[in-house]
Amino acid sequence: MTLKSLCFLLIILFFGIGCSSGNGTDPIELVQQSTDSDGEIVLENVKNVSIENIKGGVILYSNDIESNKINYVLSKTVKAESTEKAISYFDEIVLESNISSHQLNLSVSYPFDSDYLETYGYLDLYVPGELPCYISNMKEGVYSFYMSNQITTRNIKDHVKIVGHSGSCDIETEKGEIEIEIVIPDSGYCKALTLDGAITLRIPKETSASINAQTDKGAIIYENIEILDISQQSGKLSGQLGNGEGEISLATKNGNVTIIGFN
């Protein structure tokens, strides 16, 4: 073998090894870091609030102390190649806000993810009572605790849980269970729709509302409530509670619908 041929062979081997190692499928181990930031947003001539978090979820609480402010806590999580790089991205995860036509728009902004970067966050909001909340484009769950606000959700990709609610609600998810505990206001409503998941509704026994429930794949179960003028067939139920003043509408494509009365 000539010297020229030997050199050529060594070059081929070198590039072959380099390409092989560069195309490996071993996962990149990222370092996770988390932190919280908080703040407040002063409400001036605001009639409703819109909330988005494309890489996380939201937890809503009632702010009974200050009627002109929304307080928030944004929990940030970053996975990166090193601790230093993860921490450096914290400032790029922010809660953006603007007001348009008396609506406060809140949205969590993130840097672009890659093989070397993952970011997500959860938003805690303390919202004054009676301020309607429109929640959309959530990757993770939506929770609400002891609020009287009107709540609407759309384009939610995880479960929704409403606890101790005393306002109307219109809940839709693309997938995930819906759990609602509510005292429906006079002539108010409780609507729930999910494409994939069970629905559980807890209401006072003395609730007054029309009721319609439907499931394509599952059962409809009711406990500890009296439904008047009931009509029930496979996957469908309709009737009336009390005087039928409010409205209850529950529907899922896949899962049980359960309605439970409490004292």
C-alpha positions in Angstrom: 0.0 0.0 0.0 1.4 3.4 -1.0 1.7 6.3 1.5 -1.0 8.1 -0.5 -3.4 5.2 -0.2 -2.7 4.9 3.5 -3.5 8.6 4.1 -6.7 8.3 2.1 -7.8 5.3 4.2 -7.1 7.2 7.5 -9.1 10.2 6.3 -12.1 7.9 5.5 -11.9 6.2 8.9 -11.7 9.6 10.7 -14.7 11.1 9.0 -16.6 7.8 9.4 -16.1 7.8 13.1 -17.0 11.5 13.4 -20.2 11.1 11.5 -21.2 8.0 13.5 -20.7 9.7 16.8 -22.6 12.8 15.6 -25.6 10.8 14.6 -26.0 9.1 17.9 -29.5 8.8 19.4 -28.5 9.1 23.1 -30.8 11.7 24.7 -29.4 15.0 25.9 -29.5 15.2 29.7 -30.8 18.6 30.6 -30.5 20.3 34.0 -33.8 21.6 35.5 -34.1 24.8 37.5 -37.2 26.5 38.8 -38.1 29.9 40.3 -41.2 32.1 41.1 -41.9 35.7 40.2 -44.8 37.7 41.5 -46.5 41.0 40.9 -49.8 42.9 40.6 -51.8 44.4 37.7 -53.9 47.5 38.4 -57.4 47.3 36.9 -58.6 50.5 35.3 -61.8 50.4 33.4 -61.5 46.7 32.9 -64.7 44.6 32.5 -63.3 41.1 31.8 -60.0 39.3 31.7 -58.6 36.8 29.1 -55.9 34.4 30.2 -53.5 32.2 28.0 -50.6 29.9 28.9 -49.5 27.8 25.9 -47.0 25.8 27.9 -48.7 25.4 31.2 -51.8 25.9 33.2 -53.5 28.3 35.6 -54.9 28.3 39.1 -57.6 31.0 39.9 -58.4 32.3 43.4 -60.7 35.0 44.5 -59.1 38.3 45.5 -61.6 39.5 48.2 -59.2 42.2 49.6 -58.4 44.4 46.6 -61.1 45.0 44.0 -58.9 47.0 41.7 -56.0 44.6 41.4 -55.0 41.2 40.1 -52.1 39.6 42.0 -50.1 36.9 40.4 -47.4 34.3 41.0 -45.7 32.8 37.9 -43.8 29.6 38.6 -41.1 29.1 35.9 -39.3 25.9 35.1 -36.4 25.7 32.6 -34.4 22.6 31.4 -31.1 23.4 29.8 -27.6 22.1 29.3 -26.3 23.6 32.5 -27.5 25.3 35.6 -26.2 28.6 34.5 -27.9 28.4 31.1 -31.2 27.4 32.7 -31.1 30.3 35.1 -30.3 32.7 32.3 -33.6 31.9 30.6 -35.8 32.8 33.6 -36.1 36.5 32.5 -37.5 35.4 29.2 -40.5 33.8 30.8 -42.8 36.7 31.5 -46.5 37.5 32.0 -47.5 40.0 29.4 -50.5 42.2 29.7 -52.5 44.7 27.7 -55.9 46.2 27.7 -58.2 46.3 24.6 -61.8 47.3 24.5 -62.1 47.1 28.4 -60.6 43.6 28.3 -57.4 42.8 30.1 -55.4 40.2 28.1 -52.9 38.1 30.1 -50.5 35.8 28.3 -47.3 33.9 29.4 -44.5 34.4 27.0 -41.7 31.8 26.5 -38.5 31.5 24.5 -38.4 29.0 21.7 -37.8 25.4 22.8 -35.1 23.2 21.2 -33.2 19.9 21.8 -31.2 21.9 24.4 -34.0 23.9 26.0 -37.4 23.2 27.5 -39.5 25.8 29.3 -42.9 25.8 31.0 -44.8 27.5 33.8 -47.8 27.6 36.0 -49.7 30.8 36.7 -51.6 31.6 40.0 -54.0 34.5 39.7 -55.9 36.3 42.4 -58.9 37.9 40.6 -61.5 40.3 42.1 -65.0 38.8 42.3 -67.5 39.5 39.5 -64.8 40.0 36.9 -65.6 37.4 34.1 -62.6 35.2 33.2 -62.0 33.7 29.7 -59.3 31.1 29.8 -57.9 29.6 26.6 -54.9 27.8 24.9 -53.7 25.9 28.0 -51.4 23.0 27.7 -52.0 21.9 31.3 -54.8 21.9 33.8 -57.2 24.7 34.9 -58.2 25.0 38.5 -60.5 27.5 40.3 -61.2 27.7 44.0 -64.1 29.4 45.7 -64.8 32.1 43.1 -68.0 33.8 42.1 -66.8 35.0 38.7 -68.2 33.9 35.4 -65.7 31.4 34.0 -65.3 30.3 30.4 -62.7 27.9 29.0 -61.7 27.0 25.5 -58.9 25.0 23.8 -57.8 23.3 27.0 -55.6 20.3 26.5 -55.9 18.9 30.1 -58.4 18.5 32.9 -60.4 21.3 34.5 -61.4 21.4 38.2 -63.8 24.0 39.6 -64.3 23.9 43.4 -66.7 25.9 45.6 -68.0 28.0 42.7 -70.9 30.4 43.0 -71.0 31.9 39.5 -71.9 30.6 36.1 -69.4 28.5 34.1 -69.0 27.3 30.5 -66.2 24.7 30.4 -64.8 23.1 27.3 -61.7 20.9 27.0 -60.2 19.1 24.0 -59.3 16.2 26.4 -59.3 15.6 30.1 -61.7 15.2 32.9 -64.0 18.0 34.1 -64.9 18.3 37.8 -67.3 21.0 38.9 -68.7 21.8 42.4 -71.1 24.7 42.0 -74.0 26.6 43.4 -75.6 27.9 40.2 -76.9 31.5 40.6 -80.5 32.4 39.8 -81.0 32.0 36.1 -77.3 31.1 35.8 -75.8 28.1 34.0 -73.3 25.3 34.2 -72.1 23.9 30.9 -69.4 21.3 30.4 -68.1 19.7 27.2 -65.1 17.4 26.7 -64.1 15.4 23.8 -62.4 12.7 25.9 -62.9 12.4 29.6 -65.4 12.0 32.4 -67.6 14.8 33.8 -68.5 15.0 37.5 -70.9 17.7 38.7 -71.6 18.3 42.4 -74.6 20.6 43.1 -76.9 21.4 46.1 -79.9 19.1 46.3 -82.2 22.2 46.1 -80.7 23.4 42.8 -83.3 24.8 40.4 -82.3 24.2 36.7 -83.1 22.3 33.6 -80.7 19.5 33.0 -79.4 17.8 29.9 -76.6 15.2 29.9 -75.1 13.2 27.1 -72.2 10.7 26.6 -71.3 8.8 23.4 -69.3 6.2 25.2 -70.1 5.8 28.9 -72.9 6.0 31.5 -75.0 8.7 33.0 -75.2 8.4 36.8 -77.0 10.6 39.3 -77.1 10.4 43.1 -78.9 12.2 45.9 -81.0 14.5 43.6 -84.6 14.4 42.4 -85.0 14.9 38.7 -88.5 15.8 37.6 -90.0 15.0 34.2 -87.0 12.8 33.6 -86.4 11.4 30.1 -83.6 8.8 29.9 -82.3 6.7 27.1 -79.0 5.2 26.0 -76.4 7.9 26.5 -78.9 10.7 27.1 -80.8 12.2 30.1 -83.0 15.3 30.4 -85.2 16.7 33.1 -85.7 19.4 35.6 -84.4 20.2 39.1 -86.7 22.3 41.2 -88.4 25.1 39.2 -85.9 24.8 36.3 -84.7 28.4 36.6 -81.0 27.8 35.7 -79.4 25.6 33.0 -77.2 22.5 33.3 -75.7 21.0 30.1 -73.1 18.2 30.2 -71.6 16.3 27.3 -68.7 14.1 26.6 -67.6 11.9 23.7 -65.9 9.4 25.9 -66.5 8.9 29.6 -69.2 8.8 32.3 -71.3 11.8 33.3 -72.0 11.8 37.1 -74.3 14.3 38.9 -74.2 14.3 42.7 -76.4 16.3 45.0 -75.1 17.5 48.4 -76.8 19.1 51.4 
